[in-house]
Structure formats: C-alpha cells, structure tokens
Amino acid sequence: MAAEEVAGPRATDARRVVLVTGANSGIGLALCERILSEDNQIHLCMACRNMQKAEAAKSELQLSHPGADISLLKIDVGNINSVIQAAQEIRQRYQHVDYLYLNAGIMLNPHFSLKAFLSSLLSRKVFTMFQTGEGLLTQEDWLTDDGLQQVFMTNVFGHFLLIRNLEPVLGQAGCTSQVVWTSSSNARKSAFNLTDYQHSQGQESYSSSKYATDLLNVGLNKHYNSKGLFSSVVCPGLVLTNLTYGIFPPVLWTLITPIMWLIRVFMNSFTLSPYNGTEALVWLFTQKPESLDPMVKYLSCTSGFGNNYVTSCKMDVDVETAEIFYQELLKLEGKMKEKSDVTGDHS
Ligand SMILES: NC(=O)c1ccc[n+]([C@@H]2O[C@H](COP(=O)([O-])OP(=O)(O)OC[C@H]3O[C@@H](n4cnc5c(N)ncnc54)[C@H](OP(=O)(O)O)[C@@H]3O)[C@@H](O)[C@H]2O)c1
C-alpha cells in the first residue's frame, strides 16, 4: 500500500519544508505550533502513524494559524515498510526538505523505582537524579514484526532509515538541511552497549536508545556535513506528555504535579509544558547549521520565573564509538534489505 497523503497541496518549492515525526501530540504538536508562529510561510508536513489523531492535530493548528500550509503523511517509524513508503512519498512531494525533526518516540511500560528515588533523595546524587532521571526507571521492550527491538526501531533505526531514504531531498549544493533529534538527558552511556546496541538484554531500552541517538548524531555529521546535511540533538527537559503520563497512574500524577511545579523553582530542566520543552527545538530552527557544535546537546530550560532559554552541554560520546555504531547501523540496514526488497536503494 502506498503511503497515504491525507490532505494538503503539493508544497511550492519556494517554501521551506519542515517535516516533524510524532507531530500529533506533546512536544511534536507544540513544535509545529511554535514553528508556524515563527514563520507562517513554511510548508509543514506532520508525519504521524495515526491519521485520525493527525487530522485532529492539523485542525487544531489551523484554528490558531488559519491559512497555514500543512499536509499530513502517514508513517510508522517502528515499521520498516512504512518508513520506506513514507520516504518514497516525501521524495515525490518535495524537491528539498529543509528541516527534519525526528521527534517520534516511545518508552514501553516504564516502572518507577521508589527505592532508588528515596536513596538518591538522601544522597549527593539528588540533583543528577532530578535532571536525568538516572536509576529511577526501567522499561519493557519487545520485538517488531521485522524482528528488531521495538524501542530501538522507533527511537533510532526507523529514523535512520528515513534519513538514508531521503538522501536525494536532503542537503543539496548551497541549500542545507537540518536534522533535529528529540533526545533526552536520560541518554546514558552505561545503559548502552555496542555489542547489544538494540538493548535486547537490559531493562533500560529508553536510555540506551537516546544514547544511541546521540552517537548517531555524531556519525551523521561526520558522513553528511560535506553533503549539506547537519544533525543536532536536543533534550526538551522533563515535559508532561502522554509519554511521561505512562510512568505513574493518573491519581498519582494529580498528587505530584503541584510538587513538580514547585521543584521547577530550582530545577530549570523541569520545563513541564510541551510549549516550554520545544524551546531548543525552535531555537535550532533559527540557527545556521554550520555554526552548531555536533558534540553538544542543546537543552530547553525554564527558569523559576517561567522564562524559557536554551543552554548546551558536552555529550559523553566519543567519535570512535560513534563511527563503529554508524557502521553497525549500515550493516543492519544491509541485512534488513537482504531480508526484504523494500529498504530503498543507496549507492
Ligand atoms: N516528555 C518528556 O519529558 C521527554 C523528555 C525527553 C525526551 N522526550 C522525547 O520527546 C519525544 C516526543 O515525546 P512526547 O514527550 O511529546 O510524548 P508523546 O506525546 O507520547 O509523543 C510521542 C509522539 O511520537 C509518536 N509515535 C510513537 N511511536 C510512533 C511510531 N512508531 N511511528 C510514528 N509515530 C510514533 C506518537 O504517536 P501516537 O500519538 O500515535 O502514539 C506521538 O505523536 C520523544 O522522542 C521522547 O522520547 C520526551
């Protein structure tokens, strides 16, 4: 079945094309709203897996931005066929994609460790715990129909395949493209293992996948900067969305939400609202990609007074590991291509 264009005219080439995955809710939807406020002349492509939710999100945006040029694209980044078909559709629709926001992401069945929380609360690790969630969460994971780990496929490999299959419309001479990943401060080196980069053995698939994103960002810049493609990673801070609502039962959220707003007074990474969480993603929209540092992560922050700002931190990644991981992903791409005939065509 061909990827489905639900609505929207073909984008005119004069308009900058901005494509956002996971655009129907949370940070993705807030990002679409803020980018339209930043520049109402763009063509926005909302890439989502559920077309009903996508239609509802598009209608919401058209209320606040009447006349905005918005189209929908069906993509399930957890499914190889869907990614390949969506990429094919994008290549047909656009001559050039200017911004590719790789935002869709999952955390499967998170479990919160109260024991780790209480022991960190009384230790010097308390600040790191609030900033990165280190040690607090474990998750489940399972295999996709393609036989890959679901979290790795959705958060990392599906997006990697998308980039690979969009090469003809990304970064041409004199016309750069910017790839922006919604990573996390929860990305931790200790959760990631090169020999098990899909994280089939551990219980921190989310942390591992976000660390993999950070590594991939370095590899992409190395291999694609000369072709006019630039990649950056962002942490939106702690944002209350469907993803985080899955961590506790609703009743507990009702109790702890006011406490979180209090904690925000001294924890600037508690951005809490999707609007605040998109600060760094929107900031990158206004930057010259050549001026960005591929070894840093850009962080959305909100001060105790509610002011948003962007800061950056050096990532705990080394270039050599990033390159080995990048080569592993190319090998996996080749392997999946052998299994099925649909994984695109690269020279
Ligand atoms: N919230 C936070 O505190 C936080 C912190 C750090 C990083 N992040 C990252 O921010 C990104 C956005 O998450 P969010 O917090 O805004 O949560 P969210 O509201 O659950 O948004 C996730 C989006 O990804 C989409 N998605 C999930 N699996 C997909 C798939 N297989 N194919 C296509 N789309 C898929 C979801 O679509 P459906 O609606 O169809 O499920 C939804 O639109 C994620 O990458 C997340 O890891 C979030």
The ligand as a Tripos MOL2 file, in Angstrom:
@<TRIPOS>MOLECULE
LIG
   48    52     1     0     0
SMALL
NO_CHARGES

@<TRIPOS>ATOM
      1 N1          8.1850   14.1400   27.7730 N.am      1 LIG1
      2 C1          9.4330   14.2150   28.2040 C.2       1 LIG1
      3 O1          9.7140   14.5470   29.3890 O.2       1 LIG1
      4 C2         10.5730   13.9040   27.2830 C.ar      1 LIG1
      5 C3         11.8910   14.0940   27.7580 C.ar      1 LIG1
      6 C4         12.9390   13.8330   26.9160 C.ar      1 LIG1
      7 C5         12.7100   13.4120   25.6180 C.ar      1 LIG1
      8 N2         11.4200   13.2370   25.1870 N.ar      1 LIG1
      9 C6         11.2170   12.7750   23.7930 C.3       1 LIG1
     10 O2         10.3230   13.6550   23.1470 O.3       1 LIG1
     11 C7          9.7280   12.9910   22.0330 C.3       1 LIG1
     12 C8          8.2430   13.2890   21.9900 C.3       1 LIG1
     13 O3          7.6340   12.6760   23.1080 O.3       1 LIG1
     14 P1          6.4750   13.3610   23.9630 P.3       1 LIG1
     15 O4          7.0040   13.5310   25.3420 O.co2     1 LIG1
     16 O5          5.9170   14.5250   23.2570 O.co2     1 LIG1
     17 O6          5.4320   12.1450   24.0600 O.3       1 LIG1
     18 P2          4.0830   11.8590   23.2310 P.3       1 LIG1
     19 O7          3.1110   12.9270   23.4880 O.co2     1 LIG1
     20 O8          3.7500   10.4550   23.5810 O.co2     1 LIG1
     21 O9          4.5430   11.9600   21.7150 O.3       1 LIG1
     22 C9          5.1750   10.9300   21.0490 C.3       1 LIG1
     23 C10         4.8070   11.0420   19.5940 C.3       1 LIG1
     24 O10         5.5090   10.0100   18.8840 O.3       1 LIG1
     25 C11         4.5420    9.2910   18.1120 C.3       1 LIG1
     26 N3          4.9890    7.9340   17.8850 N.ar      1 LIG1
     27 C12         5.2580    6.9620   18.7690 C.ar      1 LIG1
     28 N4          5.5770    5.8190   18.1480 N.ar      1 LIG1
     29 C13         5.4990    6.0740   16.8220 C.ar      1 LIG1
     30 C14         5.6940    5.2990   15.6540 C.ar      1 LIG1
     31 N5          6.0340    4.0060   15.7220 N.pl3     1 LIG1
     32 N6          5.5430    5.8890   14.4430 N.ar      1 LIG1
     33 C15         5.1940    7.1870   14.3550 C.ar      1 LIG1
     34 N7          4.9640    7.9690   15.4190 N.ar      1 LIG1
     35 C16         5.1140    7.4210   16.6360 C.ar      1 LIG1
     36 C17         3.2800    9.3490   18.9360 C.3       1 LIG1
     37 O11         2.1660    8.9990   18.1370 O.3       1 LIG1
     38 P3          0.8160    8.3860   18.7940 P.3       1 LIG1
     39 O12         0.0540    9.5430   19.3330 O.co2     1 LIG1
     40 O13         0.1600    7.7050   17.6410 O.co2     1 LIG1
     41 O14         1.2610    7.4390   19.8710 O.co2     1 LIG1
     42 C18         3.3080   10.8000   19.3520 C.3       1 LIG1
     43 O15         2.8840   11.6230   18.3160 O.3       1 LIG1
     44 C19        10.0810   11.5150   22.2000 C.3       1 LIG1
     45 O16        11.1370   11.1770   21.3310 O.3       1 LIG1
     46 C20        10.5520   11.4210   23.6370 C.3       1 LIG1
     47 O17        11.4640   10.3610   23.8340 O.3       1 LIG1
     48 C21        10.3560   13.4780   25.9780 C.ar      1 LIG1
@<TRIPOS>BOND
     1     1     2 1
     2     2     3 2
     3     2     4 1
     4     4     5 ar
     5     4    48 ar
     6     5     6 ar
     7     6     7 ar
     8     7     8 ar
     9     8     9 1
    10     8    48 ar
    11     9    10 1
    12     9    46 1
    13    10    11 1
    14    11    12 1
    15    11    44 1
    16    12    13 1
    17    13    14 1
    18    14    15 2
    19    14    16 1
    20    14    17 1
    21    17    18 1
    22    18    19 2
    23    18    20 1
    24    18    21 1
    25    21    22 1
    26    22    23 1
    27    23    24 1
    28    23    42 1
    29    24    25 1
    30    25    26 1
    31    25    36 1
    32    26    27 ar
    33    26    35 ar
    34    27    28 ar
    35    28    29 ar
    36    29    30 ar
    37    29    35 ar
    38    30    31 1
    39    30    32 ar
    40    32    33 ar
    41    33    34 ar
    42    34    35 ar
    43    36    37 1
    44    36    42 1
    45    37    38 1
    46    38    39 2
    47    38    40 1
    48    38    41 1
    49    42    43 1
    50    44    45 1
    51    44    46 1
    52    46    47 1
@<TRIPOS>SUBSTRUCTURE
     1 LIG1         1 GROUP 0 **** ****
